[in-house]
Amino acid sequence: MKHTKVKDLLKSTTTLQEVNAKGWVRTFRNNQFIALNDGSTLNNIQCVVDFENTPDEILKRITTGAAVSVTGELVESKGAGQTYEIQVKKIEILGDSDPDKFPMQPKKHSLEFLRENAHLRVRTNAFGAIMRVRSVLAFAVHSYFQKKGFVYVNTPVITGADAEGAGEMFQVTSLPMDKLPKNEEGAIDYKKDFFGKHTNLTVSGQLEAETYAMALGQVYTFGPTFRAENSNTSRHLAEFWMIEPEVAFNDLNDNMDLAEDFIQYVIKYTMDKCGDDLKFLEGRLLEEEKSKPQAERSELALLDKLNFVLENNFKRVSYTEAIDILRNSTPNKKKKFNYIINEWGADLQSEHERFLVEKHFKCPVILFDYPANIKAFYMRLNEDGKTVRAMDILFPGIGEIVGGSQREERYDVLVEKMKVLGIDEEELSWYLDTRRFGSAVHSGFGLGFERLVLFVTGMTNIRDVIPFPRTPGNAEF
């Protein structure tokens, strides 16, 4: 008999039918009641074993973590909190589990313990919910762009240049580490390396996506990126996924419209598809909040925070206006900010971004027109000569979630900026070609996917929203 997913069994409209379910034992009580979960839903289905007619050798093997197949009649449940259960007629042990050694016991585990067991933590309710939400969010990303007529472009994971200066990069090489070839100057001879030059893992697919936008009109990338920064914060990973659309003929205002519409779409889509998981995660977060000091507690419950983004238009504020607001704010005057805002040109920190969103405007905020010297070389220079057409989207509880800009389409201006920053023109000649041949106004943004999952699930550590986190000193699994 073909097995039916637990999710579908719990939604069934027909009882007194024979069904087969397969999954993993969450608990086994009184030698009779199995809580079975197959990963299709947060909820378990209760399977009632006829223990009097089931061999002892089988009963002893029904332990937490064991994989089993049950066949029986689907009936309305008499127990509280469940609609249906299976009256088991036949049970088969598909895979045994040692109850004394299985780490995921039916009790509360610390997140640190679960990170150390990342290959098994998905069997817990919390991580099952997180990963289902992550999956739906990823699908929503593709759904949005495909509906809008974007072309999905796979940009290189291996790159020959640190084009953006976005952070330390992981080097890719096939050279023998114990006997590196040297050139006449005594430096490593990368001409003898696999690609014939120094190469790294990419920090962004943006520049390559720009070249495709200038032919296909509107494109997006969604793939892994890497940064070799020795950062152990709750907001950083060495390997993460980036969503990066690029659109020809879009200016900064178009770019802000696109980003706002995109974020609201994917959040709404996920809320519609993952109601049970999000309610569970909200409950988990509320329990966690109780142990925090009052001042550190979130002002919004998870679902309220998501609706906050859906129900409010994003406030658009220039960097200059934001600096004035922050400089004159009470926490700045009373020196409660860790980073005091004294003058125009300061690089805003998360505490400043959250103040603007949560305290001042009380809605998501898009900051634009940043100082040129704190932004990347490819952002379009404004007529004032000191600001660029950059934008950041700020969310409650997290601060910056999106960074983007109108790109500098003027060849001469771009080359001059590269010279000032010491960026090799020859290294990026292919990028400059998009400005030599049919240049046009174009814009794009980048959204770290894990940062989005973090926001939607209410988790506080980015290591908990990716299946196998890669961080300094940790490349397990």
C-alpha positions as CSV (number, residue, x, y, z in Angstrom):
1,M,0.0,0.0,0.0
2,K,1.3,3.5,-0.9
3,H,1.8,5.6,2.2
4,T,0.0,8.9,2.8
5,K,1.7,12.0,4.3
6,V,0.8,12.8,7.9
7,K,-0.2,16.3,6.7
8,D,-2.8,14.8,4.3
9,L,-4.1,12.3,6.9
10,L,-4.7,15.1,9.3
11,K,-6.7,17.0,6.7
12,S,-8.7,14.0,5.5
13,T,-12.4,14.2,5.1
14,T,-12.9,10.4,5.0
15,T,-12.5,8.2,8.1
16,L,-12.8,4.4,8.5
17,Q,-10.4,3.9,5.7
18,E,-7.3,1.8,5.7
19,V,-4.1,3.9,5.5
20,N,-0.4,3.5,5.7
21,A,1.9,6.1,7.2
22,K,5.6,6.2,7.5
23,G,7.8,8.4,9.7
24,W,9.8,8.8,12.8
25,V,8.7,8.1,16.4
26,R,8.6,11.3,18.4
27,T,7.3,9.6,21.6
28,F,5.9,6.2,22.5
29,R,3.7,6.2,25.6
30,N,2.3,3.4,27.7
31,N,3.4,0.8,25.2
32,Q,0.4,1.9,23.1
33,F,0.5,5.5,21.8
34,I,3.0,6.5,19.1
35,A,3.4,10.2,18.1
36,L,4.5,9.8,14.5
37,N,6.0,12.6,12.4
38,D,7.2,12.5,8.8
39,G,8.3,16.1,8.3
40,S,5.4,17.1,6.1
41,T,3.8,19.1,9.0
42,L,4.6,20.4,12.5
43,N,1.8,18.1,13.8
44,N,2.2,14.5,14.7
45,I,-0.5,11.8,14.1
46,Q,-1.3,9.5,17.0
47,C,-1.0,5.8,16.2
48,V,-2.7,3.5,18.7
49,V,-0.9,0.1,18.9
50,D,-2.8,-3.1,19.9
51,F,-0.1,-3.9,22.4
52,E,-1.7,-7.1,23.6
53,N,-1.4,-8.6,20.1
54,T,1.9,-7.0,19.1
55,P,5.1,-9.1,19.8
56,D,7.3,-7.8,22.6
57,E,10.3,-7.8,20.3
58,I,8.5,-5.2,18.1
59,L,7.3,-3.1,21.1
60,K,10.8,-2.9,22.4
61,R,12.0,-1.5,19.1
62,I,9.5,1.4,19.0
63,T,11.7,4.1,20.5
64,T,12.2,7.8,20.0
65,G,13.9,8.4,16.7
66,A,13.1,5.0,15.2
67,A,11.6,4.9,11.6
68,V,8.4,2.9,11.4
69,S,5.6,2.0,8.9
70,V,2.1,1.7,10.3
71,T,-1.0,0.4,8.6
72,G,-4.4,0.6,10.1
73,E,-7.8,2.4,10.1
74,L,-8.0,6.2,10.2
75,V,-10.6,7.1,12.8
76,E,-11.7,10.2,14.6
77,S,-9.6,10.7,17.7
78,K,-11.1,10.7,21.2
79,G,-8.0,12.5,22.6
80,A,-7.8,16.2,23.0
81,G,-5.9,18.4,20.5
82,Q,-6.1,16.0,17.6
83,T,-8.7,15.3,14.9
84,Y,-7.7,11.8,13.7
85,E,-5.6,8.9,14.8
86,I,-4.6,5.5,13.3
87,Q,-5.8,2.3,14.9
88,V,-2.8,0.2,14.0
89,K,-3.3,-3.2,12.6
90,K,0.3,-3.7,11.4
91,I,3.6,-2.1,12.3
92,E,7.0,-2.5,10.7
93,I,10.3,-1.2,12.1
94,L,12.1,0.4,9.2
95,G,15.1,1.6,11.2
96,D,16.0,1.2,14.8
97,S,17.2,4.0,17.1
98,D,19.2,3.5,20.3
99,P,17.1,5.4,22.9
100,D,20.1,5.9,25.2
101,K,22.3,7.5,22.4
102,F,19.8,9.4,20.3
103,P,20.4,13.1,21.0
104,M,17.0,14.5,20.1
105,Q,15.1,13.4,23.2
106,P,11.5,14.7,23.7
107,K,12.6,17.6,25.9
108,K,13.8,21.2,25.5
109,H,17.4,21.5,24.2
110,S,19.6,24.6,24.1
111,L,20.1,26.1,20.6
112,E,23.9,25.7,21.1
113,F,23.4,21.9,21.7
114,L,21.2,21.7,18.6
115,R,23.8,23.5,16.5
116,E,26.4,20.9,17.5
117,N,23.9,18.3,16.2
118,A,22.8,20.2,13.0
119,H,22.4,16.9,11.1
120,L,19.7,15.8,13.6
121,R,18.2,19.1,14.9
122,V,15.7,19.2,12.0
123,R,13.9,16.4,13.8
124,T,12.8,18.9,16.5
125,N,9.6,20.9,16.1
126,A,11.4,24.2,16.0
127,F,13.9,23.3,13.3
128,G,11.3,21.4,11.3
129,A,9.2,24.6,11.2
130,I,12.2,26.8,10.4
131,M,13.3,24.7,7.5
132,R,9.7,24.4,6.0
133,V,9.4,28.2,6.2
134,R,12.8,28.5,4.6
135,S,11.7,26.2,1.7
136,V,8.5,28.1,1.1
137,L,10.3,31.5,1.2
138,A,12.8,30.2,-1.4
139,F,9.9,29.1,-3.6
140,A,8.2,32.5,-3.1
141,V,11.4,34.3,-4.3
142,H,11.3,32.4,-7.6
143,S,7.5,32.7,-7.9
144,Y,7.7,36.5,-7.6
145,F,10.4,37.1,-10.2
146,Q,9.0,34.5,-12.6
147,K,5.6,36.1,-12.5
148,K,7.2,39.5,-13.2
149,G,9.0,38.2,-16.2
150,F,12.6,38.2,-14.8
151,V,15.2,35.8,-16.1
152,Y,16.9,33.6,-13.6
153,V,20.7,33.9,-14.1
154,N,23.3,31.6,-12.5
155,T,26.3,33.8,-11.8
156,P,29.8,32.3,-11.1
157,V,30.7,30.9,-7.6
158,I,34.4,31.1,-8.6
159,T,35.6,34.6,-9.5
160,G,38.9,36.1,-10.6
161,A,38.5,39.5,-8.8
162,D,37.3,41.0,-5.6
163,A,35.1,43.3,-7.7
164,E,33.1,44.9,-4.9
165,G,35.6,45.1,-2.0
166,A,32.7,43.6,0.0
167,G,34.9,41.7,2.4
168,E,37.6,39.1,2.8
169,M,37.3,36.3,0.3
170,F,38.1,32.6,0.3
171,Q,40.8,31.6,-2.1
172,V,40.3,28.8,-4.6
173,T,43.4,27.0,-5.7
174,S,44.8,23.6,-6.8
175,L,48.4,24.5,-6.1
176,P,50.2,22.2,-3.6
177,M,50.4,24.0,-0.3
178,D,53.6,22.3,0.7
179,K,55.4,23.4,-2.5
180,L,54.0,26.6,-3.9
181,P,55.5,27.6,-7.3
182,K,57.2,31.0,-7.3
183,N,57.7,33.5,-10.1
184,E,60.9,35.6,-10.8
185,E,59.9,38.1,-8.2
186,G,59.5,35.4,-5.5
187,A,55.7,35.7,-5.4
188,I,53.3,32.8,-5.8
189,D,53.0,32.0,-9.5
190,Y,49.3,31.8,-10.1
191,K,49.8,31.3,-13.8
192,K,50.4,27.7,-12.8
193,D,47.2,27.4,-10.9
194,F,44.1,25.7,-12.2
195,F,42.5,28.8,-13.7
196,G,45.9,30.5,-14.6
197,K,45.2,33.3,-12.2
198,H,44.3,34.1,-8.6
199,T,40.7,33.1,-7.9
200,N,38.2,33.3,-5.0
201,L,34.7,32.2,-4.0
202,T,32.3,35.0,-4.8
203,V,30.9,37.5,-2.4
204,S,28.2,38.6,-4.8
205,G,26.8,37.9,-8.3
206,Q,25.8,41.5,-8.8
207,L,28.4,42.6,-11.3
208,E,27.9,39.6,-13.5
209,A,24.1,40.0,-13.2
210,E,24.4,43.6,-14.5
211,T,25.9,42.4,-17.7
212,Y,22.9,40.1,-18.3
213,A,20.4,42.9,-17.3
214,M,21.9,45.0,-20.1
215,A,20.8,42.4,-22.6
216,L,17.7,40.7,-21.1
217,G,16.2,43.7,-19.3
218,Q,15.4,42.2,-15.9
219,V,17.3,39.3,-14.3
220,Y,17.8,37.9,-10.8
221,T,20.4,35.7,-9.1
222,F,19.7,33.5,-6.1
223,G,22.7,31.5,-5.0
224,P,25.5,30.9,-2.5
225,T,28.0,33.6,-1.6
226,F,31.0,33.5,0.7
227,R,32.9,35.9,3.1
228,A,36.1,35.0,5.0
229,E,35.5,37.4,7.8
230,N,36.5,36.3,11.3
231,S,33.2,37.2,12.7
232,N,31.4,35.3,15.4
233,T,28.3,37.4,15.8
234,S,24.7,36.2,15.6
235,R,24.3,38.0,12.3
236,H,27.2,36.7,10.2
237,L,27.9,33.5,8.2
238,A,30.9,32.5,6.1
239,E,28.5,30.8,3.6
240,F,25.1,32.3,2.8
241,W,22.6,32.8,0.0
242,M,21.9,36.1,-1.8
243,I,19.0,37.3,-3.8
244,E,20.1,39.9,-6.3
245,P,17.8,41.4,-9.0
246,E,19.1,43.8,-11.6
247,V,16.8,45.8,-13.9
248,A,17.7,47.9,-17.0
249,F,16.0,51.3,-17.3
250,N,15.0,51.3,-13.6
251,D,16.1,54.4,-11.5
252,L,16.4,54.5,-7.7
253,N,12.6,55.1,-7.2
254,D,11.8,52.1,-9.4
255,N,14.3,50.1,-7.4
256,M,12.6,51.1,-4.1
257,D,9.2,50.2,-5.5
258,L,10.5,46.8,-6.7
259,A,12.1,45.9,-3.3
260,E,9.1,46.9,-1.3
261,D,6.7,44.9,-3.5
262,F,9.0,41.9,-3.5
263,I,9.4,41.7,0.2
264,Q,5.7,42.1,0.9
265,Y,4.9,39.4,-1.6
266,V,7.3,36.8,-0.2
267,I,6.2,37.4,3.4
268,K,2.5,37.3,2.5
269,Y,3.1,34.1,0.4
270,T,4.9,32.4,3.3
271,M,2.3,33.5,5.9
272,D,-0.4,32.0,3.7
273,K,1.4,28.7,3.3
274,C,3.1,28.2,6.7
275,G,0.4,29.2,9.2
276,D,0.9,26.4,11.7
277,D,4.7,26.7,11.6
278,L,4.6,30.4,12.1
279,K,2.1,30.2,15.0
280,F,4.4,27.6,16.6
281,L,7.5,29.8,16.2
282,E,5.6,32.7,17.6
283,G,4.7,30.7,20.7
284,R,8.3,29.6,21.1
285,L,9.5,33.2,20.8
286,L,7.0,34.4,23.4
287,E,8.2,31.7,25.8
288,E,11.8,32.8,25.2
289,E,10.9,36.5,25.7
290,K,9.7,35.7,29.2
291,S,13.3,35.0,30.4
292,K,14.6,38.3,29.1
293,P,14.7,41.6,31.0
294,Q,11.7,43.8,30.1
295,A,13.9,46.3,28.3
296,E,15.2,43.6,25.9
297,R,11.8,42.1,25.0
298,S,10.4,42.6,21.6
299,E,7.5,45.0,21.4
300,L,5.7,43.0,18.7
301,A,4.8,39.3,18.6
302,L,6.1,37.4,15.5
303,L,2.9,37.5,13.4
304,D,2.3,41.2,14.4
305,K,5.8,42.0,13.2
306,L,5.2,40.3,9.9
307,N,1.8,42.1,9.5
308,F,3.6,45.3,10.4
309,V,5.6,45.0,7.2
310,L,2.6,44.0,5.1
311,E,0.2,46.7,6.4
312,N,2.5,49.7,6.3
313,N,3.9,51.6,3.3
314,F,7.7,51.9,3.6
315,K,8.7,55.4,4.7
316,R,11.3,56.9,2.3
317,V,13.8,59.1,4.1
318,S,17.1,60.6,2.9
319,Y,20.2,59.8,4.8
320,T,20.6,63.5,5.6
321,E,17.2,63.7,7.1
322,A,17.8,60.5,9.1
323,I,21.1,61.9,10.5
324,D,19.2,65.0,11.7
325,I,16.6,62.9,13.4
326,L,19.2,60.7,15.1
327,R,21.4,63.5,16.1
328,N,18.5,65.2,17.9
329,S,17.0,62.1,19.3
330,T,16.7,61.5,23.1
331,P,18.9,58.3,23.1
332,N,21.6,60.2,21.2
333,K,21.5,63.3,23.5
334,K,21.5,61.1,26.6
335,K,24.3,59.0,25.1
336,K,22.3,55.8,25.3
337,F,23.4,54.8,21.8
338,N,26.6,52.8,21.8
339,Y,27.6,54.8,18.7
340,I,26.8,58.5,19.2
341,I,25.8,60.4,16.0
342,N,27.8,63.7,15.9
343,E,28.0,64.6,12.3
344,W,26.9,63.9,8.8
345,G,28.8,61.1,7.2
346,A,28.5,58.6,10.0
347,D,28.0,54.9,9.0
348,L,24.7,54.0,10.7
349,Q,24.6,51.0,13.0
350,S,21.8,48.6,13.8
351,E,20.7,50.5,16.9
352,H,20.2,53.7,14.8
353,E,18.3,51.8,12.1
354,R,16.0,50.1,14.6
355,F,15.4,53.5,16.3
356,L,14.2,55.0,13.1
357,V,11.9,52.0,12.4
358,E,10.6,51.1,15.8
359,K,10.6,54.4,17.7
360,H,10.5,57.3,15.3
361,F,8.5,56.4,12.1
362,K,6.9,53.2,13.4
363,C,7.0,51.6,10.0
364,P,9.6,50.0,7.7
365,V,12.0,52.6,6.4
366,I,13.9,53.1,3.1
367,L,17.0,55.3,3.5
368,F,18.5,56.8,0.4
369,D,21.2,59.1,-0.9
370,Y,24.1,58.0,1.3
371,P,27.5,59.6,1.5
372,A,29.6,58.3,-1.4
373,N,32.6,57.5,0.8
374,I,30.7,54.8,2.8
375,K,29.2,53.1,-0.2
376,A,30.5,50.9,-3.1
377,F,32.2,52.3,-6.2
378,Y,29.4,51.3,-8.7
379,M,26.7,53.4,-7.1
380,R,25.6,56.4,-9.2
381,L,27.0,59.7,-8.0
382,N,24.5,62.5,-7.4
383,E,24.8,66.0,-8.7
384,D,26.0,67.2,-5.3
385,G,29.2,65.2,-5.8
386,K,29.1,63.8,-2.3
387,T,26.2,61.4,-2.2
388,V,25.2,58.4,-4.2
389,R,21.9,56.9,-5.3
390,A,22.0,54.1,-2.7
391,M,19.2,52.7,-0.6
392,D,18.8,50.5,2.4
393,I,15.6,49.0,3.7
394,L,15.3,48.9,7.5
395,F,13.0,46.5,9.4
396,P,11.9,46.2,13.0
397,G,14.0,44.0,15.2
398,I,16.8,43.5,12.6
399,G,17.8,46.8,11.1
400,E,19.0,46.7,7.5
401,I,17.6,43.8,5.5
402,V,18.2,45.1,1.9
403,G,20.9,47.1,0.3
404,G,20.8,48.4,-3.3
405,S,21.4,51.3,-5.6
406,Q,21.0,52.9,-9.0
407,R,24.2,51.8,-10.7
408,E,26.7,54.3,-12.2
409,E,25.9,54.1,-15.9
410,R,28.3,56.9,-17.0
411,Y,31.6,55.4,-18.2
412,D,33.8,58.4,-17.4
413,V,32.4,58.9,-13.9
414,L,32.7,55.1,-13.1
415,V,36.4,55.0,-14.3
416,E,37.2,58.1,-12.2
417,K,35.7,56.5,-9.1
418,M,37.7,53.3,-9.8
419,K,40.9,55.3,-10.1
420,V,40.3,57.1,-6.8
421,L,39.7,53.7,-5.0
422,G,42.6,52.0,-6.7
423,I,40.5,49.5,-8.6
424,D,42.2,47.9,-11.6
425,E,40.5,49.0,-14.8
426,E,42.0,46.0,-16.7
427,E,40.6,43.6,-14.1
428,L,37.1,44.9,-14.6
429,S,37.3,45.7,-18.3
430,W,34.4,43.3,-19.0
431,Y,32.3,45.3,-16.5
432,L,33.2,48.6,-18.1
433,D,32.1,47.2,-21.5
434,T,28.5,47.5,-20.3
435,R,29.2,51.2,-20.1
436,R,31.1,51.4,-23.4
437,F,28.4,49.7,-25.5
438,G,24.8,50.8,-25.1
439,S,24.9,52.0,-21.5
440,A,21.6,52.8,-19.8
441,V,20.2,53.7,-16.4
442,H,19.8,50.5,-14.4
443,S,19.4,49.5,-10.7
444,G,19.4,46.5,-8.4
445,F,19.6,45.4,-4.8
446,G,20.9,42.5,-2.7
447,L,19.0,40.7,0.0
448,G,20.7,38.1,2.2
449,F,18.3,35.2,2.2
450,E,19.2,34.0,5.7
451,R,18.6,37.5,7.0
452,L,15.1,37.3,5.5
453,V,14.5,33.8,7.0
454,L,15.7,35.2,10.4
455,F,13.1,38.0,10.2
456,V,10.2,35.7,9.1
457,T,10.9,33.0,11.7
458,G,11.7,35.3,14.6
459,M,14.9,33.5,15.4
460,T,17.7,35.6,16.8
461,N,20.8,33.8,15.5
462,I,21.5,33.4,11.8
463,R,23.2,30.0,12.4
464,D,19.7,28.6,13.2
465,V,18.1,29.4,9.9
466,I,20.5,27.6,7.5
467,P,20.8,23.8,7.5
468,F,24.5,23.6,8.1
469,P,26.1,26.9,9.3
470,R,29.6,27.7,8.2
471,T,31.4,30.0,10.7
472,P,35.0,30.6,11.9
473,G,36.3,27.3,13.1
474,N,33.2,25.4,12.1
475,A,32.8,23.4,8.9
476,E,31.2,20.3,10.3
477,F,29.0,18.0,8.2
